[in-house]
Amino acid sequence: MQAALREAEHAASVDEVPVGAAILRAGAVVAVAHNEIMRRRDPTAHAELLALQRAFQALGADRLDDCTLYVTLEPCAQCAGAIVLAKVGRLVFGTFDDKAGMCGSAGDMVRHPKLNHRVEVQGGVLEEACAALLTEFFKAKR
């Protein structure tokens, strides 16, 4: 989660919503990313999607079932769907997103019984630090 937090801090420093992601395989970081929505002018450029793309390139794989995705904010529907399609083995996230989180809060796409892959999920890891980044970012915007 520390690598994801560093990415979120970097996102805030370049005026992006501070969400960071890191993908690990066998304890080694294989990909990191942060939100790049403003820079790319692309509302789909979420940290999770960018990290998934980078992990696939780095590993030359077509599935990430032996990987863990760490992200500072509970993934939205778009990212939860991508996580399922990527067949990520484990998801660890920081702060819950009651309005848009699709890994247990607003819904639970990553463990939906009708889908062919279900992800192991752990939420609330370093929750206070992850939430503080978001709170401080949006407080400064107001």
C-alpha positions as CSV (number, residue, x, y, z in Angstrom):
1,M,0.0,0.0,0.0
2,Q,3.0,2.3,0.5
3,A,3.7,2.3,-3.2
4,A,0.1,3.2,-4.0
5,L,0.2,6.0,-1.4
6,R,3.3,7.4,-3.0
7,E,1.5,7.4,-6.3
8,A,-1.5,9.1,-4.8
9,E,0.8,11.8,-3.3
10,H,2.3,12.3,-6.7
11,A,-1.1,12.7,-8.3
12,A,-2.0,15.4,-5.8
13,S,1.3,17.2,-6.6
14,V,0.3,17.4,-10.3
15,D,-3.3,18.5,-9.5
16,E,-4.9,15.1,-10.1
17,V,-7.4,13.5,-7.7
18,P,-5.0,11.7,-5.3
19,V,-5.6,8.0,-6.1
20,G,-2.7,5.7,-6.5
21,A,-2.3,2.0,-7.4
22,A,0.4,-0.6,-7.3
23,I,0.4,-4.2,-8.5
24,L,2.6,-6.8,-6.8
25,R,3.5,-10.3,-7.8
26,A,5.3,-12.5,-5.4
27,G,6.0,-9.5,-3.2
28,A,7.6,-7.5,-6.0
29,V,6.1,-4.3,-7.5
30,V,5.4,-4.9,-11.2
31,A,3.4,-1.7,-12.0
32,V,2.4,1.6,-10.4
33,A,0.1,4.4,-11.5
34,H,-1.9,7.3,-10.4
35,N,-4.9,9.1,-11.8
36,E,-4.1,10.9,-15.0
37,I,-7.6,12.1,-15.9
38,M,-6.7,15.8,-16.2
39,R,-3.4,15.3,-18.0
40,R,-4.9,12.9,-20.6
41,R,-8.3,14.7,-20.7
42,D,-9.7,11.2,-20.3
43,P,-12.3,10.4,-17.6
44,T,-11.3,6.7,-17.8
45,A,-7.6,7.3,-16.9
46,H,-8.0,6.0,-13.4
47,A,-5.0,4.7,-11.5
48,E,-6.3,1.1,-11.4
49,L,-6.7,0.9,-15.2
50,L,-3.3,2.4,-15.9
51,A,-1.7,0.0,-13.4
52,L,-3.4,-3.0,-15.0
53,Q,-2.2,-2.0,-18.4
54,R,1.3,-1.5,-17.2
55,A,1.3,-4.9,-15.4
56,F,0.1,-6.7,-18.5
57,Q,2.9,-5.1,-20.5
58,A,5.5,-5.8,-17.8
59,L,4.5,-9.4,-17.3
60,G,3.5,-10.3,-20.8
61,A,0.5,-12.0,-19.2
62,D,-3.2,-12.1,-20.1
63,R,-4.4,-12.5,-16.5
64,L,-3.2,-11.3,-13.1
65,D,-4.6,-14.1,-10.9
66,D,-1.2,-14.4,-9.1
67,C,-1.1,-10.6,-8.4
68,T,-2.4,-8.2,-5.7
69,L,-3.7,-4.8,-6.7
70,Y,-3.3,-2.2,-4.0
71,V,-5.3,1.1,-4.5
72,T,-5.8,4.0,-2.1
73,L,-9.6,4.3,-2.9
74,E,-12.2,1.6,-3.3
75,P,-12.6,1.1,-7.1
76,C,-15.5,2.4,-9.0
77,A,-17.7,0.3,-11.4
78,Q,-15.4,0.9,-14.4
79,C,-12.3,-0.2,-12.5
80,A,-14.1,-3.1,-10.7
81,G,-15.1,-4.4,-14.0
82,A,-11.6,-4.2,-15.4
83,I,-10.3,-5.9,-12.2
84,V,-12.6,-8.8,-12.8
85,L,-11.8,-9.0,-16.5
86,A,-8.0,-9.0,-15.7
87,K,-8.7,-11.8,-13.2
88,V,-6.8,-10.1,-10.5
89,G,-6.3,-12.5,-7.6
90,R,-6.5,-10.1,-4.7
91,L,-7.5,-6.5,-4.2
92,V,-6.5,-4.4,-1.2
93,F,-7.8,-0.9,-0.9
94,G,-7.5,2.0,1.5
95,T,-10.5,4.1,2.0
96,F,-14.1,3.1,1.3
97,D,-16.2,5.0,-1.2
98,D,-19.8,4.9,-0.1
99,K,-21.1,6.8,-3.2
100,A,-19.3,4.9,-6.0
101,G,-17.3,2.0,-4.5
102,M,-18.1,-1.2,-6.3
103,C,-16.1,-3.6,-4.0
104,G,-18.5,-3.7,-1.1
105,S,-19.8,-0.2,-0.5
106,A,-22.3,0.9,-3.2
107,G,-22.2,-2.5,-4.8
108,D,-19.9,-5.5,-5.1
109,M,-19.0,-6.2,-8.7
110,V,-15.7,-7.9,-7.9
111,R,-17.5,-10.7,-6.0
112,H,-20.7,-10.9,-8.0
113,P,-21.9,-14.5,-8.0
114,K,-22.9,-14.4,-11.7
115,L,-19.4,-13.5,-12.9
116,N,-16.8,-16.1,-13.8
117,H,-14.1,-14.6,-11.6
118,R,-14.4,-13.3,-8.0
119,V,-11.6,-11.3,-6.4
120,E,-10.4,-11.7,-2.8
121,V,-10.9,-8.2,-1.3
122,Q,-9.6,-6.5,1.8
123,G,-10.6,-2.9,2.4
124,G,-9.6,-0.3,5.0
125,V,-5.9,-0.8,4.8
126,L,-4.1,2.4,5.9
127,E,-7.6,3.9,5.6
128,E,-6.8,7.1,7.5
129,A,-3.8,8.0,5.5
130,C,-5.6,7.3,2.2
131,A,-8.7,9.3,3.3
132,A,-6.6,12.2,4.5
133,L,-5.0,12.7,1.1
134,L,-8.4,12.9,-0.5
135,T,-9.8,15.2,2.2
136,E,-6.8,17.6,2.0
137,F,-6.9,17.7,-1.8
138,F,-10.6,18.6,-2.0
139,K,-10.4,21.0,1.0
140,A,-7.7,23.0,-0.9
141,K,-10.0,23.0,-4.0
142,R,-12.9,24.7,-2.1
